[in-house]
C-alpha cells in the first residue's frame, strides 16, 4: 500500500511527502536517495535529506564496529557527497563529516 502511495506522490511531484513515507517505514536510504535526486532541482530538499541521512547514520553507525563498503552507512555517506550543504546547519555538516572520518577507517 505504501509503495503505491509513494508512486502516486512522486507522480504528483510531491517528493518530500514520498520520501517521508519511506522514512516513516524505516527505509531512510530510499528517502535520502529520492531527495538527493531531486535536490539539484529543489534546494528545499537538501535539509530533509540531511535530516534523514543523519538519522540513518545515528541508527546504523555503531561504536566499536566499522562499516563495510556495502553497508547502509557507506551508501548514505556517498549520497551526502552529492548534496550542497551550504543551507544546512554547521553542526549537521560537521556530524556528516565526522561520520565520513569514521567510515574512512573501515
N, C-alpha and C positions, 0 to 999 in steps of 0.2 A: 504494500500500500504506500509506504513512504517513498519507494523508488519511483512510483508513478507520480507522486506529488512533486518530487524533485524534478522530474522531466517536464511536468507542466509548468512549474515555476521558472525553470530555465527557458522554456519556450516563450514564456511571457516576459522574459528579461528581468525576472526578479531573482537575481543571482545571490544576493545577500540572504534572502529567505531560504533559497535552496541549500546554500552552504550551512545555514542554521539547522536545517533538518538533518543533514549529515552529522553535524556536531552533536546535536541532541541524541542521535543514535550511537554516539561514541566513535564515529569514523572521522576523526579530526584530519587525517591525511587527505581524504576526499574533499573535506571542507576547504582546507588550505589550497589544494590543487585547483579547485574551482575558482577561488578568489584570486589566486596568483595569476591564473589565465586571464581573468578579467581586469586585473589591477592596472594593466597598461592602458586600458581604455577608461577606467574609472578609478581615480585616486581614492575615492571613498572606500574602496575595497581593501586597501592596504592595512589599515588599523585593525579591522576584524580578522584579516588573515594572520597578522602577527599575534593577535589575542588567541586564536585557535592554535597557532603554531606553538606558542609558549605553554598553553595548556597541555598539548601533546608532549612537549619536551619534559615538562614537570612530571607528567604521568609516567613516561617511558624511560627517562634518563635517571637511572638509579645509581646511588653512590656505591662504589665497590665493584660495579660491573660495567665494563666498557662496551659501547655499542659496536655491532658488526656493520660492515659497509652496506649490508642489505636490510638493516633494521629500520624501523619506522623513524627513529631519531635521525639517522643519516638522510633519509628521504625528506624529512621535514626541513633539515638544515640546507639541503640542496635547493629546496623551494625558497627558503629565506633569502638566498643569494639573488634571486630574481626580483625581489621587492625593493622599491625605492622607499627607504625607511626615514626619509627626511621629515615626514609628518608624524612619525612615531616618537613617543616619549623616550628620552635618552636612557632611562632605566631599563626599558624593554629592549632597546637596541643592545645595551650592554649585556643583558641576560642572554640574548641570542648569541652574541659574540663569545660569551663565556662557554656556552654550550658547544660552539664550534671548536674552542680550545680543547675541551674535554673529548670531543669526538675525534679530533686530530691525533690524539694519543692512542686511539684504538688500533 
